[in-house]
Structure formats: C-alpha cells, structure tokens
C-alpha cells in the first residue's frame, strides 16, 4: 500500500518502555570486572515468528517494513508479512543486516 511521504517532524513518536537502569559491578583480583543487571530478564519471544504472529493478531495493518519508492512509501503490515511466511533473510534464526536489500526485494514481490 503506497501513500505520500509525511512532512519531516510530523510523524507521531511512540513511547518506548526501556528496562530499568541499573548495574552491579563485581571487581576481580586480576583487575577484570563483571557487570550485570540487578533486574531479572522479562519474558520475550522465542523467535521472530512469535513476534510476527502476535502483531498480526493485535495490529494486522500496523507497518512492519516501509520502503521509499520515488515520492511515496511502500508499506507492508504485519499481516502481509505473516501471510507470506515472514519472507526475511535470516541466519541461525537472526536477521542478517547485510541481506536486507534481498529481503526488501522479496517483499516487493508480494
């Protein structure tokens, strides 16, 4: 779905909930230090597929990936990505930044 490009500075910004800040420092006799968070790890998705399924259910039309195409934007929602099998180039279950162009090219075909 293509639409015109919004003017700079007019797009709404979402609030991002970051983890609480804090660090514990363990100093060792050899001069090394171990840094760790005093807060436990919160639940997280096992893989990208779970993330896609969650947002395809909760906000199917929300933009997952957008690409500028001339003076317009081509936007793909979570539902479209999930419907096409999450066509993303990954290696060992993790996105590969060097292959993002191939990912976008694949998604253009949708």
C-alpha positions as CSV (number, residue, x, y, z in Angstrom):
1,X,0.0,0.0,0.0
2,X,1.6,3.3,-1.1
3,X,0.9,6.7,0.4
4,X,2.5,10.1,0.3
5,X,5.5,10.9,2.4
6,X,4.7,12.7,5.7
7,X,6.4,16.1,6.2
8,X,9.6,15.9,8.3
9,X,8.8,16.1,12.0
10,X,5.1,15.4,11.7
11,X,5.1,11.7,12.3
12,X,3.9,10.6,15.8
13,X,6.5,9.1,18.0
14,X,5.8,6.1,20.1
15,X,6.9,5.9,23.7
16,X,9.4,3.1,24.2
17,X,9.5,1.3,27.6
18,X,13.1,0.6,28.2
19,X,14.3,-1.7,31.0
20,X,15.0,-0.1,34.4
21,X,18.6,1.3,34.5
22,X,21.0,-0.3,36.9
23,X,24.2,-2.2,37.1
24,X,26.0,-4.4,39.6
25,X,29.8,-4.4,39.4
26,X,31.9,-7.3,40.6
27,X,35.6,-6.4,40.7
28,X,38.0,-9.3,40.5
29,X,41.6,-9.6,41.8
30,X,43.1,-9.7,38.3
31,X,41.6,-6.3,37.5
32,X,38.7,-7.6,35.5
33,X,35.1,-6.6,36.2
34,X,31.9,-8.4,35.7
35,X,28.9,-6.2,35.0
36,X,25.3,-7.5,35.4
37,X,21.9,-6.1,35.7
38,X,20.2,-6.4,39.2
39,X,16.9,-6.9,37.4
40,X,15.7,-10.2,36.0
41,X,15.1,-10.7,32.3
42,X,11.5,-10.2,31.4
43,X,9.6,-12.6,29.1
44,X,10.5,-12.3,25.4
45,X,9.5,-14.0,22.2
46,X,11.3,-17.3,21.4
47,X,11.8,-16.2,17.7
48,X,10.8,-13.7,15.1
49,X,7.8,-15.9,14.1
50,X,6.2,-15.5,17.5
51,X,6.6,-11.7,17.2
52,X,5.0,-11.7,13.8
53,X,2.1,-13.8,14.9
54,X,1.4,-11.6,18.0
55,X,1.3,-8.4,16.0
56,X,-0.5,-9.9,13.0
57,X,-3.3,-10.7,15.5
58,X,-3.2,-7.5,17.6
59,X,-2.4,-4.9,14.9
60,X,-2.6,-6.5,11.4
61,X,-2.3,-3.3,9.4
62,X,0.5,-1.8,11.5
63,X,3.6,-1.1,9.4
64,X,6.3,-3.8,9.8
65,X,8.5,-2.6,6.9
66,X,8.4,0.5,4.8
67,X,10.5,1.5,1.7
68,X,10.6,4.7,-0.1
69,X,9.6,4.3,-3.7
70,X,10.1,7.6,-5.6
71,X,7.9,10.2,-3.8
72,X,5.8,7.7,-2.0
73,X,6.3,5.0,0.6
74,X,5.5,1.3,0.1
75,X,4.4,-0.1,3.4
76,X,3.9,-3.7,4.4
77,X,1.9,-4.6,7.5
78,X,2.4,-7.5,10.0
79,X,-0.5,-9.4,8.4
80,X,1.1,-9.2,4.9
81,X,4.5,-10.4,6.2
82,X,3.0,-13.3,8.1
83,X,0.7,-14.3,5.2
84,X,3.8,-14.7,3.0
85,X,5.7,-16.8,5.5
86,X,7.8,-14.0,7.1
87,X,9.9,-13.8,3.9
88,X,13.0,-12.4,5.7
89,X,16.6,-13.5,5.1
90,X,17.8,-14.9,8.4
91,X,20.9,-16.9,9.5
92,X,20.6,-19.1,12.6
93,X,17.3,-17.6,13.4
94,X,18.6,-14.0,13.5
95,X,18.1,-11.2,10.8
96,X,21.1,-10.7,8.6
97,X,21.6,-6.9,8.1
98,X,23.7,-7.5,5.0
99,X,20.8,-9.2,3.3
100,X,18.2,-6.5,4.0
101,X,18.2,-5.5,0.3
102,X,17.3,-9.0,-0.7
103,X,14.6,-9.1,2.0
104,X,13.1,-5.8,0.7
105,X,13.3,-7.1,-2.9
106,X,11.4,-10.3,-1.9
107,X,8.8,-8.3,-0.1
108,X,8.3,-6.1,-3.2
109,X,7.0,-9.2,-5.0
110,X,4.2,-9.6,-2.5
